[in-house]
Amino acid sequence: MNDTLSMISLKYNVRQHLIKTANDLITENIFSKQELLIPVVPGMTLRIEAPESEDAKKKNEDKNR
């Protein structure tokens, strides 16, 4: 299952608009393997990478066969 902005927001207990602002996002679209900054406390951010989508995992597995 792909993480969504709302799932990431809940996981790190940070409001969605703060994640969007920290990453200059206009929409709530998060892409596979996208690196995001998560503002954990004022003035401090955490850098994460969005998980690879299931489709991308399958393509990589097929490519490596």
N, C-alpha and C positions, 0 to 999 in steps of 0.2 A: 504494500500500500504506500502511496506517495504521501509525504507530509505536505500539508497545506499551511498557509500562513496562520490560519486559526489554530491548527494543531501545534505548530512551532511556538506560537504565542502562549498556549496553555502549558506546553512542556517546560518552557523557561519562565513562566509566570510574568510575562512582559506584554503590555498592550500592543495590539496589532499596529496601531498608528505609529508607535515608537519604533517598531522594527522597520516599517515602511520609510519613516523619516531617516533613520540611520543608514538605510541602504538606497536612498533616493528612488524608491519604487513608486510608480504611479498607480499600478494595479496590484492586485493580490496574487498574481501569478508567480509561482515559484517553479523553477526549472530543475530538472535532475542535475545533481552535482554542483548546483549554484552555491557559491560562497556567500554567506550572510553575516552581517554584524548584528549581534544581539546586545542592546544596551541593558546591562544587568543592574547597574547603579549609576546615578548621575556621574558622568565623566569617565565611566569605565565600560568597555564593550567586550563581548566574547565573540570570536570568529568561529563560525560553524560552516559545514558543507551540507547542503541538502542531500538526502540519500539518493542513490541512483534509482531510476524508475524500473519497474519490473520489465518493461519492454526493452529498455537499454541493457539490462542484465542479460536477457535472453539473446539479444543481438551479439553481445560480447562473448557469451558462451558459444554461440554458433560460429562466431568468427575464430575462436580459439580451438575449434575442433579440427 
